[in-house]
Amino acid sequence: MSERLKRANWVQNIIHNPKILSTVNEKTFEGIARLVELMSTKYEWDRGLIVEITPS
């Protein structure tokens, strides 16, 4: 979740290239990230921008 919404540098990176690498416990995973922008419209929740990561 990005509290700075689309102003965050890492969110700008995802907008330009959704392919990501994530490391957890010294294991690296590849994935695709996407912005979930309907949260405020559908659920009236707007405290941050949700980013979904799907393993590839």
N, C-alpha and C positions, 0 to 999 in steps of 0.2 A: 504494500500500500504506500502510495506517495502522498505525504501530507502537503507537499508543495505542488501537487497536481501536475500539470504538463510543464511547469517551470523547472522541474528537477532534471538535472543533466542525464541521469540514467533513463528517465522516461523519454527524453528527446532521442537518446540512442535507440531505444526500442521502436520508436516511431520511424526512424530511418532504416533500421535493420532489426527485425524481430528475432533473429537467431541469437540465442544466449548460451553461455556456459555458466554453470553454477557448481560450486564446490561445497560439499557437506561431508564432514568427517574424513577429509583427505581424499574423497572420491569426487571426480568431476563428471557432470552430466550435461548433455546437450539438450536444448529445448527450443521451443518457440513461445514468445511472449506476446500477449495482446492486452490492450486496454479494455477494461469493462466499464464503459461509460454510461450505461443505463441504470446504474444504481440509484442515482438521484431521481430519475424519472419514474422508475418502477417501484422503488422502495422508500422514496423520500429520505434517502441517506446520502449526505454529501460531506462527510468529514475527511475524505481523502479519495484518491483515485486508485481503484483496485486494478491490479495487474495479475492476469492469469498466466501461469506457465505450464505448458504441456510438454512432456518428454518427447523427444523425436527419436 
